[in-house]
Amino acid sequence: MKKGDSRVLRLLLLHRQMANLFSFLSLPANSIDVLQMLKLSENMEGVSLEAGLCTSRRDTEETDLAYRIKKIQLSAPTKQLFPDTTFPENFSLMTTMRAKEGSQFFLLSLYDDQGVQQLGLEVGRSPVFLYEDQDGQPAPELYPIFKKVNFADGKWHRIAYSVEDKTVTLYLDCKKVETVELLRGDNAVVSTEGVTVFGTRLLDEEIFEVGHCEKIKLKSKCFYSFSGSTIFCFFFICLFWVF
């Protein structure tokens, strides 16, 4: 991305339970509201409330609300998100989003206390699932890449990554796409001593303008995964991005 380019990034974070979007999962009651942790409020400069993703739902008159945000960077110490536990070795990351056609960016990044990026969720064509454990494994050239998909085609998508042992599986729009090797070490660790950043990376020159946010839910408790036989810890982020 060139410095000075005009971009708007919109996040939609649903006020209703994520089970409405991911009905194929039974979600636990315990969760972390990331935007609350970041103290995001409509009282902030450049932040307002508007209608969200769903203006009507079956059997309810409730309307999803969204934060409309301009020129803001969202970040927090990772320990603030995991105050009483370590980052899980096996976990899943989910988001519902729409990205402008042709865009390429990192939605979520986790760094250790030395500024090393340990986790990164890329949006765009042939996205990389960036993961690096405490020993620097896998090397960047071995990061999992999903060449068959394009998240940035201007359409809404439900995206879920499931990390188990030494594999990562991508589910797109509730369908399994592919399972790829994740060549990390045994007993891999993602540090919680650093910072979690939404919408950009620490070394990127560009600070995104964030448009709409409804709610970010970060699940740190464990429950049954897609297969119903393996326990994971899940993140939930529901986002709407427009550049």
URBELUR-V628525 format. One record per residue. N is the residue number from 0. RES is the residue in three letters. SS is DSSP state (h for helix, s for strand, l for the rest). PHI is phi in whole degrees, -180 to 180 (* if undefined). NEAR is the number of other C-alpha atoms within 12 Angstrom. Layout:
n->{N	N}
res->{RES	RES}
ss->{SS	SS}
phi->{PHI	PHI}
near->{NEAR	NEAR}
This chain:
n->{0	1	2	3	4	5	6	7	8	9	10	11	12	13	14	15	16	17	18	19	20	21	22	23	24	25	26	27	28	29	30	31	32	33	34	35	36	37	38	39	40	41	42	43	44	45	46	47	48	49	50	51	52	53	54	55	56	57	58	59	60	61	62	63	64	65	66	67	68	69	70	71	72	73	74	75	76	77	78	79	80	81	82	83	84	85	86	87	88	89	90	91	92	93	94	95	96	97	98	99	100	101	102	103	104	105	106	107	108	109	110	111	112	113	114	115	116	117	118	119	120	121	122	123	124	125	126	127	128	129	130	131	132	133	134	135	136	137	138	139	140	141	142	143	144	145	146	147	148	149	150	151	152	153	154	155	156	157	158	159	160	161	162	163	164	165	166	167	168	169	170	171	172	173	174	175	176	177	178	179	180	181	182	183	184	185	186	187	188	189	190	191	192	193	194	195	196	197	198	199	200	201	202	203	204	205	206	207	208	209	210	211	212	213	214	215	216	217	218	219	220	221	222	223	224	225	226	227	228	229	230	231	232	233	234	235	236	237	238	239	240	241	242}
res->{MET	LYS	LYS	GLY	ASP	SER	ARG	VAL	LEU	ARG	LEU	LEU	LEU	LEU	HIS	ARG	GLN	MET	ALA	ASN	LEU	PHE	SER	PHE	LEU	SER	LEU	PRO	ALA	ASN	SER	ILE	ASP	VAL	LEU	GLN	MET	LEU	LYS	LEU	SER	GLU	ASN	MET	GLU	GLY	VAL	SER	LEU	GLU	ALA	GLY	LEU	CYS	THR	SER	ARG	ARG	ASP	THR	GLU	GLU	THR	ASP	LEU	ALA	TYR	ARG	ILE	LYS	LYS	ILE	GLN	LEU	SER	ALA	PRO	THR	LYS	GLN	LEU	PHE	PRO	ASP	THR	THR	PHE	PRO	GLU	ASN	PHE	SER	LEU	MET	THR	THR	MET	ARG	ALA	LYS	GLU	GLY	SER	GLN	PHE	PHE	LEU	LEU	SER	LEU	TYR	ASP	ASP	GLN	GLY	VAL	GLN	GLN	LEU	GLY	LEU	GLU	VAL	GLY	ARG	SER	PRO	VAL	PHE	LEU	TYR	GLU	ASP	GLN	ASP	GLY	GLN	PRO	ALA	PRO	GLU	LEU	TYR	PRO	ILE	PHE	LYS	LYS	VAL	ASN	PHE	ALA	ASP	GLY	LYS	TRP	HIS	ARG	ILE	ALA	TYR	SER	VAL	GLU	ASP	LYS	THR	VAL	THR	LEU	TYR	LEU	ASP	CYS	LYS	LYS	VAL	GLU	THR	VAL	GLU	LEU	LEU	ARG	GLY	ASP	ASN	ALA	VAL	VAL	SER	THR	GLU	GLY	VAL	THR	VAL	PHE	GLY	THR	ARG	LEU	LEU	ASP	GLU	GLU	ILE	PHE	GLU	VAL	GLY	HIS	CYS	GLU	LYS	ILE	LYS	LEU	LYS	SER	LYS	CYS	PHE	TYR	SER	PHE	SER	GLY	SER	THR	ILE	PHE	CYS	PHE	PHE	PHE	ILE	CYS	LEU	PHE	TRP	VAL	PHE}
ss->{l	l	l	l	l	l	l	s	s	l	l	l	l	l	l	l	l	h	h	h	l	l	l	l	l	l	l	l	l	l	l	s	s	h	h	h	h	l	l	l	l	l	l	l	l	l	s	s	s	s	s	l	l	l	l	l	s	l	l	s	l	l	l	l	s	s	s	s	s	l	l	l	l	s	s	s	s	h	h	h	h	l	l	l	l	l	l	l	l	l	s	s	s	s	s	s	s	s	l	l	l	l	l	l	s	s	s	s	s	s	s	l	l	l	l	l	s	s	s	s	s	s	s	l	s	l	l	s	s	s	s	l	l	l	l	l	l	l	l	h	h	h	l	s	s	l	l	l	l	s	l	l	l	l	l	s	s	s	s	s	s	s	s	s	l	l	s	s	s	s	s	s	l	l	s	s	s	s	s	s	s	l	l	l	l	l	l	l	l	l	l	l	l	l	s	s	s	s	l	l	l	l	l	l	l	l	l	l	s	s	l	s	s	l	l	s	s	s	s	s	s	s	s	s	l	l	l	l	l	l	s	s	s	s	s	s	s	s	l	s	l	l	l}
phi->{*	-84	-64	96	-61	-90	-138	-124	-119	-114	-115	-113	-123	-71	-75	-83	-59	-66	-61	-64	-96	-114	-70	-80	-118	-95	-92	-76	-74	-74	-159	-114	-87	-64	-65	-67	-62	-83	60	-71	-149	-67	-81	-73	-63	83	-118	-145	-102	-142	-65	-101	-62	-110	-84	-152	-134	-63	67	-155	-98	-69	-117	-66	-107	-133	-82	-99	-127	-126	49	-143	-113	-104	-155	-161	-59	-61	-62	-68	-87	-125	-70	-121	-152	-84	-69	-67	-70	-108	-159	-137	-128	-132	-153	-115	-156	-136	-116	-60	-57	89	-78	-149	-163	-97	-79	-136	-140	-117	-120	-86	-74	-99	84	-84	-74	-102	-145	-150	-103	-94	-114	146	-83	47	-67	-93	-100	-83	-146	-143	-84	-65	-104	76	-108	-77	-68	-52	-71	-110	-59	-61	-125	-110	-76	-87	-124	-141	-75	-104	-118	81	-113	-72	-140	-103	-116	-141	-106	-120	-102	-140	55	-116	-139	-133	-114	-102	-114	-123	53	70	-123	-69	-98	-168	-112	-124	-63	-118	-84	-90	-79	-70	53	-64	-126	-109	-70	-105	-85	-101	-130	-108	-124	-111	97	-162	-116	-60	-92	-72	-73	-80	-105	-70	-91	-98	-95	-127	-134	-99	-168	-107	-117	-113	-95	-104	-92	-97	-160	-71	-87	-57	-76	79	-123	-122	-90	-132	-111	-116	-100	-131	-134	-112	-135	-132	-114	-138	-96}
near->{18	10	11	11	13	17	26	26	39	39	43	41	43	39	29	25	28	35	20	21	32	29	14	20	23	20	29	24	17	18	27	25	30	34	34	23	25	25	18	31	22	22	13	17	14	20	25	23	25	22	22	31	34	23	16	14	15	10	7	11	10	17	21	29	26	36	37	37	34	28	24	31	29	34	31	28	25	34	25	27	34	30	16	13	20	22	37	30	32	35	37	40	40	40	43	43	39	33	37	27	20	20	27	28	36	36	45	39	38	39	34	28	19	15	20	28	35	40	43	34	41	36	42	32	24	24	28	33	42	38	43	34	33	27	19	24	27	26	20	22	16	19	31	35	32	29	18	16	24	29	41	30	22	21	20	26	31	32	37	39	47	38	38	33	26	27	27	33	33	38	30	27	24	21	17	20	21	21	24	26	24	33	27	32	22	17	17	27	26	39	32	32	27	28	31	41	36	39	41	33	31	27	14	16	13	24	30	34	30	35	34	41	47	45	41	41	39	38	32	36	30	26	26	22	30	30	16	12	10	18	23	31	34	38	40	42	42	46	43	42	44	36	28}
